[in-house]
Amino acid sequence: GACMKPTILEDTPFDTDTRKEEIFGPVILLYSYNDFKEAVKEANNTHYGLQAGVFTHDLNKAFYAFEHIEAGGVCLNDSPSMRVDSQPYGGIKDSGIQREGIKYANGRHA
């Protein structure tokens, strides 16, 4: 009973807990969009910012996402749970204020 099967939720209303709260489980929320900038704006409309995943073949959209999505990391064409151990990992907003990983991976020598 402690395990959950991977779940895909499509067009979940924005006022539900699944949209407003951080989900620690194999759950993905899918929304369609016509305007990429509006999609990024909606992605930022949360108190959390651990990681984001953007799937696109358009480099302009990829760079826009990297520059404007408010998250600790933006993964391109991969799930937002993707992680490379040699790179810093962490969130912003209510998802955290620090990084973890190899001490010198972030370029600061503390």
N, C-alpha and C positions, 0 to 999 in steps of 0.2 A: 503493500500500500504506500510505500514511501517513494515509489518511482512514478514518473509521468511520461507517457508517450509523447513524441514530438507533435506539436500542435501548430496549425496555421490558421490564423484568424484574419478574415478579409473584410475590409470596410467596417471595422469596429467603431461604434460611435465614439466621438472624442471625449464625451463626458463619463465614460465608463472607467472603472478601476484598471482594466487592462491597458488602457491608453495613458492614464494618469500616474500609475504606480510602476515602480521598477519590478520586473518579473525575473526571478531567478529560477529559470527552468527552460526546457527546450520549446520555447514559444516564439513565434514570429508574427508580427502584425503587418499585413499588406494593404496598401492603399494605392489606388490609381491616381494619376495626375495628368494635367495638360500643360502645366507651366512648371518647369524644373525649379525655378526660384521660389515659387509658392510651396513646392514640396519640401525644400530645404527649410523654409520658414516654419512649416508645420513640424518638421523633425526637431526643430529647436524649441518648439512650444511645449516644454516639459521642464521639470525641476532637476532632471537627471541628465547625465552626459558621460556614460562610460565609454561606449564605442558605437560607431555607426557603420553600416555597410551600404555601399552604393554600387549598383550594377549598371554599367553603361559602356558603350564603345566610343562615346563622344568625349574626347580629351578636354574640351572646354567645360563640359559638365563636371568631369572629374576634378579639374582644378578649382572650379567654383565650389564644389562640395568640400574639398580640402580647406579652402580659405574661409568658408562660411558656416559649416556645420559646427555646432558647439558641443564637442565631445572630446574625450581624452585621446581618441584615435579614430581615424576614418579609413576603413578597409575598402579597397577598390576591387570589385568583382570577386568578393569572398565574404564569408559570413563575418559579422562583427565580433564573433568569438575567436577569430583568428589571432594568433599570438606568435611572436618570434622571441624566444627567450633572451636573445642578445640585445633586444631593444626595450626601452622603458615601456611600462604598461600602467595605466591608471585612468581615473576619470576626473571630471570637473563638475561643477554645480554640487548637487547633493549626492553625487556618485564618488566623491572623494577629492582630496586636495594634494595628494602625493603620488609619486610614481614608485613602482617596484621593478626589480630586474637587476642586471649587472650594475654595480656602483657607478661605473664611468660611462655607461651607455648614453646618458643624456648630455654629455659634454661638460658637465660641471664636476669639478674635482673637490668633493667635500671631505 
